Amino acid sequence: MSRIVIVGGSLGGLRAAEALLAKGWEGGIVVISAERHPPYTRPPLSKGLLAAAPDIAAVELRRRPETDAVDWRFGVSAVHADLEARRLTLSDRSVIAYDGIVAATGVRPRRLPERVTRNGFTVRTLDDCTALRPSLSQGTRLAIVGAGFIGCEIAATASALGCGVDVIALDRAPMVMPLGEVVGAAVQRRHEARGVKFHLGRSVRTVDSSASGHILSLDDGSRVECDVFVEAIGSQPCVEWLEGNGLDLTDGVECDNSMRMGGRSGAVAVGDVARFPNPLFDDVPRRVEHWQMATETAARAAATLLADLSGTPAETKPFRPLPWFWSDQFETKLQSFGSPALGERAEVLEGDLAGEAAIGYHRGKQLVGVVLLGMPKAAPRLRREILDSLSLEPA
Amino acid sequence: MIISVDLDVCQNYGQCVFAAPEVFDLDDNAELVYQAEAPDSSRGEIEAAVTACPVQAIRIVG
């Protein structure tokens, strides 16, 4: 029987399996998952789940009944794929021969250098969340290195639990890459109003750890004392197992618009690990670490893979998904549509930054992204405006 | 087909509205409203709405 192997058993891997089955794949499917848990949803790990008690039952993804036939292999990871020979070597030294392959290995947290410290927590997996949770209680002094979305969500969650929170980051404003400085600063003020302290433009030089806690020495000579600290300084795509195949792995695996890795037949990638061009914006391949994009790329990748394996032409319609993500920080519900990071200028379209607001991001005449602070009612209309603008206005 | 949404879980993010606009909508208060019964011809869109929901609030129950 022919076989598709999916490397990665999180959202992207699950959605790829579901899409393959929904599109009529009748061969076998094997899913290789480095984690010991069934597929679960990660966004709550830095939000509600961290505030409550971490529990797989609260985050496990519902799986369509058809996926019962999938051969799930948990607690084992891919060591090397030979795309030419179509053979995958696993960490238990077994080798799987396959016909088609889906890369869904996602990302792992970037870490502070080991010479600086090995004592920080990260929040990427359920086990990470379970390990950190007991340390957070009323009066805990928590330091967070990094002011991206994960860092800011953990700051808000821990602050609401009664922790004293310091955030240290190189950036000028929290979430500056995806939101820009003006909106980042507006969200920063909301955090500061709840007692979160920011140390921006600063990096951690050394960490002195003892039984009484940690002292983080920053590059301006200041010190942050804490009981526990979290490293939230971004992520690294898990691509080592794809080395030796002549693929471009500089930032995730480069894919074509059909999600084929390096344009190879029978080999596709989905989710956080895939760097692909989105003609909605331009022809530059980019990774998109959004929850929703795992599902969208999985659907496209599954269609491509089935076409390749059956020797029929792949879908010719361009794959142009509109990125979307959300974040909850204190009472602020933030949503982002499109790619605000591609904007050259940001302007408040509606509302005001101290309350509810819609912020538009323009590249030339194009509206490339919208961020909503609250204002859920405006979402369908502004989403439509982005799509119209990107179709009508030249780049 | 019969659709059920757990409104205690729903965060009104509206992803289902984009996936299946004939079944799901946001009302004037930006809160979800939906048709509990839909024709089988909408199954594809409704399944897309189920997978698009970031909080798994939607179920096809019959």
Interface residues (C-beta under 8 A of the other chain):
Chain A: R15 E18 A22 T41 P43 L61 R62 W291 Q292 T295 W324 W326 K333 Q335 P376 K377 A379 P380 R383
Chain B: Q11 N12 Y13 G14 Q15 V17 F18 L26 D28 N29 A30 E47 T51 A52 P54 Q56
